[in-house]
Amino acid sequence: MGFALLSTNLPIAHATLAVKVFIVRKDPALTAEQVIEYCKEELTAYKKPKYIEFRDVLPKSNVGKILRRELRDEKKAA
């Protein structure tokens, strides 16, 4: 599969977390259904994403690390 992936846990209720993946597609034909199928085959149940979001770019620091905090803060601000 052609994609860059970031996974993070998002609070959805009191003491509950859900996995959300942020995907930068290398192949524009990649769909959420394909990602879900891949995750079903390769991941255990608690690691499977509940939410999938496609993005053009992921926020990165000056040294190239992905800024997970910014992605979590976007959810809180929304």
Biopython code that builds the backbone (N, CA, C, O; Angstrom):
import numpy as np
from Bio.PDB.StructureBuilder import StructureBuilder

atoms = [
    (1, "MET", "N", (0.855, -1.179, 0.000)),
    (1, "MET", "CA", (0.000, 0.000, 0.000)),
    (1, "MET", "C", (0.897, 1.237, 0.000)),
    (1, "MET", "O", (1.941, 1.252, 0.653)),
    (2, "GLY", "N", (0.499, 2.248, -0.715)),
    (2, "GLY", "CA", (1.297, 3.458, -0.781)),
    (2, "GLY", "C", (0.705, 4.569, 0.058)),
    (2, "GLY", "O", (-0.213, 5.265, -0.375)),
    (3, "PHE", "N", (1.237, 4.736, 1.272)),
    (3, "PHE", "CA", (0.776, 5.835, 2.097)),
    (3, "PHE", "C", (1.720, 6.058, 3.264)),
    (3, "PHE", "O", (2.442, 5.153, 3.681)),
    (4, "ALA", "N", (1.703, 7.283, 3.785)),
    (4, "ALA", "CA", (2.388, 7.608, 5.032)),
    (4, "ALA", "C", (1.302, 7.642, 6.090)),
    (4, "ALA", "O", (0.193, 8.108, 5.831)),
    (5, "LEU", "N", (1.613, 7.152, 7.277)),
    (5, "LEU", "CA", (0.575, 6.945, 8.277)),
    (5, "LEU", "C", (0.998, 7.471, 9.625)),
    (5, "LEU", "O", (2.150, 7.310, 10.030)),
    (6, "LEU", "N", (0.072, 8.100, 10.323)),
    (6, "LEU", "CA", (0.260, 8.488, 11.716)),
    (6, "LEU", "C", (-0.970, 8.038, 12.466)),
    (6, "LEU", "O", (-2.096, 8.274, 12.030)),
    (7, "SER", "N", (-0.756, 7.397, 13.581)),
    (7, "SER", "CA", (-1.857, 6.912, 14.404)),
    (7, "SER", "C", (-1.795, 7.596, 15.756)),
    (7, "SER", "O", (-0.712, 7.759, 16.319)),
    (8, "THR", "N", (-2.935, 7.996, 16.280)),
    (8, "THR", "CA", (-2.982, 8.626, 17.593)),
    (8, "THR", "C", (-4.263, 8.225, 18.299)),
    (8, "THR", "O", (-5.241, 7.841, 17.657)),
    (9, "ASN", "N", (-4.257, 8.314, 19.613)),
    (9, "ASN", "CA", (-5.452, 8.025, 20.400)),
    (9, "ASN", "C", (-6.167, 9.329, 20.702)),
    (9, "ASN", "O", (-5.539, 10.307, 21.107)),
    (10, "LEU", "N", (-7.465, 9.348, 20.508)),
    (10, "LEU", "CA", (-8.270, 10.530, 20.774)),
    (10, "LEU", "C", (-9.276, 10.228, 21.875)),
    (10, "LEU", "O", (-9.934, 9.188, 21.838)),
    (11, "PRO", "N", (-9.406, 11.111, 22.850)),
    (11, "PRO", "CA", (-10.435, 10.891, 23.865)),
    (11, "PRO", "C", (-11.819, 11.101, 23.259)),
    (11, "PRO", "O", (-12.073, 12.134, 22.640)),
    (12, "ILE", "N", (-12.717, 10.128, 23.431)),
    (12, "ILE", "CA", (-14.066, 10.276, 22.883)),
    (12, "ILE", "C", (-15.121, 10.336, 23.978)),
    (12, "ILE", "O", (-16.239, 10.794, 23.740)),
    (13, "ALA", "N", (-14.782, 9.887, 25.147)),
    (13, "ALA", "CA", (-15.686, 9.957, 26.287)),
    (13, "ALA", "C", (-14.827, 9.830, 27.546)),
    (13, "ALA", "O", (-13.613, 9.646, 27.461)),
    (14, "HIS", "N", (-15.449, 9.926, 28.680)),
    (14, "HIS", "CA", (-14.707, 9.831, 29.925)),
    (14, "HIS", "C", (-13.954, 8.500, 29.986)),
    (14, "HIS", "O", (-14.568, 7.433, 29.960)),
    (15, "ALA", "N", (-12.636, 8.567, 30.068)),
    (15, "ALA", "CA", (-11.752, 7.402, 30.194)),
    (15, "ALA", "C", (-11.850, 6.446, 29.010)),
    (15, "ALA", "O", (-11.597, 5.252, 29.167)),
    (16, "THR", "N", (-12.211, 6.942, 27.836)),
    (16, "THR", "CA", (-12.299, 6.110, 26.650)),
    (16, "THR", "C", (-11.447, 6.729, 25.543)),
    (16, "THR", "O", (-11.461, 7.944, 25.346)),
    (17, "LEU", "N", (-10.717, 5.896, 24.832)),
    (17, "LEU", "CA", (-9.891, 6.368, 23.726)),
    (17, "LEU", "C", (-10.268, 5.622, 22.454)),
    (17, "LEU", "O", (-10.695, 4.469, 22.501)),
    (18, "ALA", "N", (-10.106, 6.289, 21.323)),
    (18, "ALA", "CA", (-10.334, 5.662, 20.022)),
    (18, "ALA", "C", (-9.122, 5.958, 19.147)),
    (18, "ALA", "O", (-8.542, 7.041, 19.224)),
    (19, "VAL", "N", (-8.748, 5.006, 18.330)),
    (19, "VAL", "CA", (-7.602, 5.172, 17.437)),
    (19, "VAL", "C", (-8.063, 5.902, 16.177)),
    (19, "VAL", "O", (-9.061, 5.541, 15.553)),
    (20, "LYS", "N", (-7.302, 6.940, 15.825)),
    (20, "LYS", "CA", (-7.556, 7.676, 14.593)),
    (20, "LYS", "C", (-6.263, 7.684, 13.802)),
    (20, "LYS", "O", (-5.187, 7.909, 14.357)),
    (21, "VAL", "N", (-6.368, 7.438, 12.500)),
    (21, "VAL", "CA", (-5.187, 7.470, 11.650)),
    (21, "VAL", "C", (-5.285, 8.651, 10.694)),
    (21, "VAL", "O", (-6.348, 8.951, 10.152)),
    (22, "PHE", "N", (-4.161, 9.304, 10.504)),
    (22, "PHE", "CA", (-4.020, 10.386, 9.542)),
    (22, "PHE", "C", (-3.144, 9.847, 8.428)),
    (22, "PHE", "O", (-2.016, 9.422, 8.678)),
    (23, "ILE", "N", (-3.644, 9.857, 7.205)),
    (23, "ILE", "CA", (-2.949, 9.228, 6.089)),
    (23, "ILE", "C", (-2.659, 10.261, 5.010)),
    (23, "ILE", "O", (-3.539, 11.015, 4.597)),
    (24, "VAL", "N", (-1.398, 10.279, 4.560)),
    (24, "VAL", "CA", (-0.998, 11.052, 3.390)),
    (24, "VAL", "C", (-0.848, 10.049, 2.259)),
    (24, "VAL", "O", (0.044, 9.201, 2.289)),
    (25, "ARG", "N", (-1.709, 10.143, 1.272)),
    (25, "ARG", "CA", (-1.734, 9.161, 0.186)),
    (25, "ARG", "C", (-0.594, 9.384, -0.805)),
    (25, "ARG", "O", (-0.321, 10.512, -1.217)),
    (26, "LYS", "N", (0.055, 8.305, -1.173)),
    (26, "LYS", "CA", (0.978, 8.330, -2.305)),
    (26, "LYS", "C", (0.222, 7.903, -3.558)),
    (26, "LYS", "O", (0.537, 8.331, -4.668)),
    (27, "ASP", "N", (-0.786, 7.048, -3.357)),
    (27, "ASP", "CA", (-1.649, 6.579, -4.443)),
    (27, "ASP", "C", (-3.010, 7.245, -4.265)),
    (27, "ASP", "O", (-3.711, 6.950, -3.298)),
    (28, "PRO", "N", (-3.400, 8.136, -5.178)),
    (28, "PRO", "CA", (-4.681, 8.836, -5.023)),
    (28, "PRO", "C", (-5.896, 7.920, -5.043)),
    (28, "PRO", "O", (-6.982, 8.331, -4.635)),
    (29, "ALA", "N", (-5.733, 6.691, -5.509)),
    (29, "ALA", "CA", (-6.859, 5.759, -5.580)),
    (29, "ALA", "C", (-7.098, 5.034, -4.257)),
    (29, "ALA", "O", (-8.076, 4.295, -4.135)),
    (30, "LEU", "N", (-6.239, 5.224, -3.274)),
    (30, "LEU", "CA", (-6.386, 4.568, -1.970)),
    (30, "LEU", "C", (-7.670, 5.042, -1.287)),
    (30, "LEU", "O", (-7.936, 6.242, -1.211)),
    (31, "THR", "N", (-8.468, 4.083, -0.788)),
    (31, "THR", "CA", (-9.732, 4.421, -0.148)),
    (31, "THR", "C", (-9.714, 4.006, 1.325)),
    (31, "THR", "O", (-8.866, 3.223, 1.752)),
    (32, "ALA", "N", (-10.648, 4.536, 2.077)),
    (32, "ALA", "CA", (-10.773, 4.184, 3.489)),
    (32, "ALA", "C", (-11.098, 2.705, 3.652)),
    (32, "ALA", "O", (-10.639, 2.070, 4.602)),
    (33, "GLU", "N", (-11.879, 2.154, 2.738)),
    (33, "GLU", "CA", (-12.230, 0.736, 2.802)),
    (33, "GLU", "C", (-10.996, -0.150, 2.654)),
    (33, "GLU", "O", (-10.886, -1.174, 3.328)),
    (34, "GLN", "N", (-10.073, 0.235, 1.784)),
    (34, "GLN", "CA", (-8.835, -0.519, 1.616)),
    (34, "GLN", "C", (-7.983, -0.469, 2.879)),
    (34, "GLN", "O", (-7.380, -1.468, 3.271)),
    (35, "VAL", "N", (-7.939, 0.689, 3.505)),
    (35, "VAL", "CA", (-7.179, 0.839, 4.744)),
    (35, "VAL", "C", (-7.794, -0.032, 5.839)),
    (35, "VAL", "O", (-7.075, -0.703, 6.578)),
    (36, "ILE", "N", (-9.121, -0.019, 5.942)),
    (36, "ILE", "CA", (-9.809, -0.825, 6.949)),
    (36, "ILE", "C", (-9.534, -2.317, 6.724)),
    (36, "ILE", "O", (-9.258, -3.046, 7.678)),
    (37, "GLU", "N", (-9.606, -2.767, 5.483)),
    (37, "GLU", "CA", (-9.329, -4.170, 5.180)),
    (37, "GLU", "C", (-7.896, -4.540, 5.557)),
    (37, "GLU", "O", (-7.651, -5.597, 6.139)),
    (38, "TYR", "N", (-6.955, -3.662, 5.222)),
    (38, "TYR", "CA", (-5.554, -3.907, 5.556)),
    (38, "TYR", "C", (-5.377, -4.011, 7.073)),
    (38, "TYR", "O", (-4.672, -4.893, 7.563)),
    (39, "CYS", "N", (-6.010, -3.117, 7.800)),
    (39, "CYS", "CA", (-5.900, -3.114, 9.264)),
    (39, "CYS", "C", (-6.545, -4.360, 9.876)),
    (39, "CYS", "O", (-6.039, -4.894, 10.863)),
    (40, "LYS", "N", (-7.646, -4.823, 9.306)),
    (40, "LYS", "CA", (-8.291, -6.040, 9.799)),
    (40, "LYS", "C", (-7.354, -7.241, 9.689)),
    (40, "LYS", "O", (-7.317, -8.099, 10.571)),
    (41, "GLU", "N", (-6.603, -7.286, 8.598)),
    (41, "GLU", "CA", (-5.694, -8.409, 8.364)),
    (41, "GLU", "C", (-4.425, -8.322, 9.209)),
    (41, "GLU", "O", (-3.903, -9.347, 9.648)),
    (42, "GLU", "N", (-3.923, -7.103, 9.440)),
    (42, "GLU", "CA", (-2.598, -6.937, 10.029)),
    (42, "GLU", "C", (-2.574, -6.531, 11.502)),
    (42, "GLU", "O", (-1.551, -6.715, 12.162)),
    (43, "LEU", "N", (-3.661, -5.989, 12.032)),
    (43, "LEU", "CA", (-3.652, -5.448, 13.387)),
    (43, "LEU", "C", (-4.589, -6.213, 14.310)),
    (43, "LEU", "O", (-5.570, -6.813, 13.872)),
    (44, "THR", "N", (-4.266, -6.179, 15.591)),
    (44, "THR", "CA", (-5.176, -6.756, 16.581)),
    (44, "THR", "C", (-6.353, -5.806, 16.776)),
    (44, "THR", "O", (-6.295, -4.649, 16.359)),
    (45, "ALA", "N", (-7.408, -6.285, 17.402)),
    (45, "ALA", "CA", (-8.666, -5.536, 17.498)),
    (45, "ALA", "C", (-8.502, -4.167, 18.151)),
    (45, "ALA", "O", (-9.069, -3.186, 17.670)),
    (46, "TYR", "N", (-7.738, -4.085, 19.238)),
    (46, "TYR", "CA", (-7.656, -2.800, 19.936)),
    (46, "TYR", "C", (-6.794, -1.780, 19.199)),
    (46, "TYR", "O", (-6.825, -0.596, 19.535)),
    (47, "LYS", "N", (-6.032, -2.213, 18.209)),
    (47, "LYS", "CA", (-5.194, -1.291, 17.440)),
    (47, "LYS", "C", (-5.866, -0.815, 16.157)),
    (47, "LYS", "O", (-5.341, 0.078, 15.492)),
    (48, "LYS", "N", (-6.996, -1.378, 15.797)),
    (48, "LYS", "CA", (-7.681, -0.989, 14.567)),
    (48, "LYS", "C", (-8.244, 0.421, 14.696)),
    (48, "LYS", "O", (-8.832, 0.757, 15.724)),
    (49, "PRO", "N", (-8.073, 1.245, 13.675)),
    (49, "PRO", "CA", (-8.575, 2.624, 13.747)),
    (49, "PRO", "C", (-10.095, 2.699, 13.681)),
    (49, "PRO", "O", (-10.738, 1.965, 12.930)),
    (50, "LYS", "N", (-10.644, 3.584, 14.466)),
    (50, "LYS", "CA", (-12.079, 3.874, 14.422)),
    (50, "LYS", "C", (-12.357, 5.005, 13.424)),
    (50, "LYS", "O", (-13.435, 5.084, 12.836)),
    (51, "TYR", "N", (-11.363, 5.869, 13.251)),
    (51, "TYR", "CA", (-11.501, 7.030, 12.370)),
    (51, "TYR", "C", (-10.322, 7.069, 11.413)),
    (51, "TYR", "O", (-9.193, 6.759, 11.793)),
    (52, "ILE", "N", (-10.590, 7.454, 10.165)),
    (52, "ILE", "CA", (-9.562, 7.583, 9.140)),
    (52, "ILE", "C", (-9.705, 8.961, 8.518)),
    (52, "ILE", "O", (-10.792, 9.359, 8.099)),
    (53, "GLU", "N", (-8.592, 9.684, 8.462)),
    (53, "GLU", "CA", (-8.609, 11.015, 7.857)),
    (53, "GLU", "C", (-7.468, 11.114, 6.854)),
    (53, "GLU", "O", (-6.310, 10.866, 7.188)),
    (54, "PHE", "N", (-7.809, 11.480, 5.618)),
    (54, "PHE", "CA", (-6.804, 11.676, 4.584)),
    (54, "PHE", "C", (-6.392, 13.144, 4.592)),
    (54, "PHE", "O", (-7.233, 14.036, 4.702)),
    (55, "ARG", "N", (-5.076, 13.383, 4.473)),
    (55, "ARG", "CA", (-4.541, 14.742, 4.463)),
    (55, "ARG", "C", (-3.527, 14.883, 3.331)),
    (55, "ARG", "O", (-3.005, 13.897, 2.810)),
    (56, "ASP", "N", (-3.263, 16.136, 2.965)),
    (56, "ASP", "CA", (-2.231, 16.402, 1.964)),
    (56, "ASP", "C", (-0.846, 16.361, 2.595)),
    (56, "ASP", "O", (0.103, 15.863, 1.989)),
    (57, "VAL", "N", (-0.732, 16.888, 3.817)),
    (57, "VAL", "CA", (0.540, 16.896, 4.549)),
    (57, "VAL", "C", (0.263, 16.699, 6.035)),
    (57, "VAL", "O", (-0.840, 16.966, 6.512)),
    (58, "LEU", "N", (1.265, 16.235, 6.751)),
    (58, "LEU", "CA", (1.193, 16.135, 8.205)),
    (58, "LEU", "C", (2.075, 17.229, 8.794)),
    (58, "LEU", "O", (3.131, 17.522, 8.234)),
    (59, "PRO", "N", (1.675, 17.842, 9.906)),
    (59, "PRO", "CA", (2.505, 18.883, 10.504)),
    (59, "PRO", "C", (3.813, 18.282, 11.012)),
    (59, "PRO", "O", (3.816, 17.259, 11.697)),
    (60, "LYS", "N", (4.931, 18.938, 10.665)),
    (60, "LYS", "CA", (6.242, 18.431, 11.061)),
    (60, "LYS", "C", (7.065, 19.535, 11.713)),
    (60, "LYS", "O", (6.879, 20.723, 11.446)),
    (61, "SER", "N", (7.984, 19.101, 12.582)),
    (61, "SER", "CA", (8.905, 20.034, 13.225)),
    (61, "SER", "C", (10.046, 20.358, 12.264)),
    (61, "SER", "O", (10.096, 19.838, 11.149)),
    (62, "ASN", "N", (10.958, 21.217, 12.705)),
    (62, "ASN", "CA", (12.091, 21.612, 11.864)),
    (62, "ASN", "C", (13.004, 20.436, 11.522)),
    (62, "ASN", "O", (13.663, 20.444, 10.482)),
    (63, "VAL", "N", (13.045, 19.431, 12.385)),
    (63, "VAL", "CA", (13.899, 18.273, 12.131)),
    (63, "VAL", "C", (13.152, 17.139, 11.439)),
    (63, "VAL", "O", (13.738, 16.085, 11.194)),
    (64, "GLY", "N", (11.874, 17.328, 11.117)),
    (64, "GLY", "CA", (11.121, 16.358, 10.343)),
    (64, "GLY", "C", (10.245, 15.402, 11.130)),
    (64, "GLY", "O", (9.634, 14.507, 10.547)),
    (65, "LYS", "N", (10.170, 15.573, 12.445)),
    (65, "LYS", "CA", (9.293, 14.710, 13.236)),
    (65, "LYS", "C", (7.851, 15.188, 13.117)),
    (65, "LYS", "O", (7.584, 16.386, 13.036)),
    (66, "ILE", "N", (6.930, 14.234, 13.107)),
    (66, "ILE", "CA", (5.511, 14.568, 13.006)),
    (66, "ILE", "C", (5.026, 15.119, 14.342)),
    (66, "ILE", "O", (5.298, 14.536, 15.391)),
    (67, "LEU", "N", (4.308, 16.243, 14.308)),
    (67, "LEU", "CA", (3.815, 16.911, 15.516)),
    (67, "LEU", "C", (2.434, 16.362, 15.869)),
    (67, "LEU", "O", (1.415, 16.913, 15.454)),
    (68, "ARG", "N", (2.410, 15.281, 16.634)),
    (68, "ARG", "CA", (1.152, 14.644, 17.027)),
    (68, "ARG", "C", (0.303, 15.580, 17.882)),
    (68, "ARG", "O", (-0.924, 15.577, 17.788)),
    (69, "ARG", "N", (0.952, 16.365, 18.700)),
    (69, "ARG", "CA", (0.238, 17.283, 19.590)),
    (69, "ARG", "C", (-0.652, 18.232, 18.797)),
    (69, "ARG", "O", (-1.779, 18.512, 19.205)),
    (70, "GLU", "N", (-0.151, 18.731, 17.660)),
    (70, "GLU", "CA", (-0.953, 19.643, 16.837)),
    (70, "GLU", "C", (-2.205, 18.957, 16.301)),
    (70, "GLU", "O", (-3.268, 19.574, 16.233)),
    (71, "LEU", "N", (-2.091, 17.705, 15.926)),
    (71, "LEU", "CA", (-3.251, 16.970, 15.423)),
    (71, "LEU", "C", (-4.277, 16.754, 16.529)),
    (71, "LEU", "O", (-5.478, 16.878, 16.291)),
    (72, "ARG", "N", (-3.814, 16.430, 17.741)),
    (72, "ARG", "CA", (-4.744, 16.264, 18.867)),
    (72, "ARG", "C", (-5.398, 17.593, 19.225)),
    (72, "ARG", "O", (-6.586, 17.637, 19.544)),
    (73, "ASP", "N", (-4.617, 18.686, 19.172)),
    (73, "ASP", "CA", (-5.163, 20.007, 19.500)),
    (73, "ASP", "C", (-6.212, 20.471, 18.489)),
    (73, "ASP", "O", (-7.135, 21.200, 18.849)),
    (74, "GLU", "N", (-6.080, 20.060, 17.245)),
    (74, "GLU", "CA", (-7.095, 20.407, 16.226)),
    (74, "GLU", "C", (-8.447, 19.833, 16.611)),
    (74, "GLU", "O", (-9.473, 20.491, 16.442)),
    (75, "LYS", "N", (-8.456, 18.617, 17.126)),
    (75, "LYS", "CA", (-9.713, 17.984, 17.560)),
    (75, "LYS", "C", (-10.345, 18.749, 18.707)),
    (75, "LYS", "O", (-11.557, 18.962, 18.735)),
    (76, "LYS", "N", (-9.500, 19.165, 19.667)),
    (76, "LYS", "CA", (-10.020, 19.900, 20.832)),
    (76, "LYS", "C", (-10.585, 21.249, 20.420)),
    (76, "LYS", "O", (-11.578, 21.705, 20.987)),
    (77, "ALA", "N", (-9.958, 21.896, 19.432)),
    (77, "ALA", "CA", (-10.406, 23.223, 19.000)),
    (77, "ALA", "C", (-11.700, 23.145, 18.193)),
    (77, "ALA", "O", (-12.465, 24.109, 18.146)),
    (78, "ALA", "N", (-11.939, 22.013, 17.568)),
    (78, "ALA", "CA", (-13.137, 21.888, 16.708)),
    (78, "ALA", "C", (-14.410, 21.744, 17.497)),
    (78, "ALA", "O", (-15.488, 21.630, 16.913)),
]
sb = StructureBuilder()
sb.init_structure("model")
sb.init_model(0)
sb.init_chain("A")
sb.init_seg("    ")
for serial, (resi, resn, name, xyz) in enumerate(atoms, 1):
    if name == "N":
        sb.init_residue(resn, " ", resi, " ")
    sb.init_atom(name, np.array(xyz, "f"), 0.0, 1.0, " ", f" {name:<3s}", serial, name[0])
structure = sb.get_structure()
